[in-house]
Amino acid sequence: MHHSEVTPAAPRPDLQLELVQDLAILCDGPMVDLQISFDGGLIAMRSNDKLVFQEAAEGRWMRMNGADRARLLAGWIHTAAMKYRALLVGRLGERKSSEVA
């Protein structure tokens, strides 16, 4: 039996763990607005009422399939979490922020 299509790789557990850790840190402090629909996506993160991170996609979002949208969204979440971790390092120092993350 010939298989001309390449089967998609299974999700790597470390990426799943990374997403859970990213979401956990974002649930601990900053205000995150997330809007997703068929015609667009937006993420905005504020800390102490200051905009720290924002990304949006409209036209390109509509041209993507569901899996590509999910990857883009996961990338936004990861970037927001990295930025918030960096803010914590600046505010609390390396030792304290690693305990939170």
N, C-alpha and C positions, 0 to 999 in steps of 0.2 A: 504494500500500500504506500503510495507516494503522498507526502505532505508538502505541498508547495507553499503553504503559509507558515510563517514562523509563529509559534505559540507565544503569547505574551508572557513575560517574566512575572513570577509571583511577587507580590509586594514584599519588600525586605523588612523583616521585623524591626531593624534598627531605625528605619524611616518612620514606621508606625510609632515607635517609642519616642522618637524625636518630636513628632507631631503632638503626642500626648504631653510631653514636657513643655513644648512651646505653648500649648493651650493652658497648661497649669500655671505658668508664670504670668500669662496674660489675664488669668482669672484672679490673680492676687493683687492687682493694683491699678493698672491704667484703665481708662475708659476706652473701650473699643466699640466702634460702630461698624457693623458688617451688613452690607446690603447686597443680595444676589438675586438675580432674576434672569429670565431668558435674554433680555436685551442689555444687560450690563451687570457689572460688579463694582463694589467700592468697599474699601477698608480705610478707616481713619482711627488713629490712636492718639489719645490725649493723656497727658500726665500733668497734674496740677494745673488743669485748664489750659495747657499749652499744647498745640498740635505738634506731635513728635514724628508721626509717620502717616502718610496717606498715599494710596494707590487707587487707580480707577481704570476700568476698561469698558469701552462701549462697542465701537465698531469691530475691533479685533475679537472681543468677547463673542459677538454674534457669529463670527466666522469659525469659532472653535467648536469642537465636539465636547461632549460632557467630560471625558477623561482629561482633555487639555485644560478645560476650565477648572477642574478639580486640582490639577497640578499647579496652575497659576495661583489659585486660592491658597493652597498649601505653602507655596513660596512666599506669598504675602504674609501669611501667619508666621512663618519662620523669620522673615526679615523684621517684622514687628517685634517678635520675641527677642531677637538679638539686640535690637535698639533699646528695648526696655531693660534687658540685662545690663547693657552698657550704662544706662542711666543709673541703675542700682549700684553698679561698681563706683560710679562717681559720687553718689550720695552716701553709700554705706561702707565703701571699701570692699576689697576683693573677698575677704573672709565672710562677711555678713551676706553678701549677695549670693555666694555659692551655697550657703545654707538655705536661702530662699528658693533658689532654682533647683 
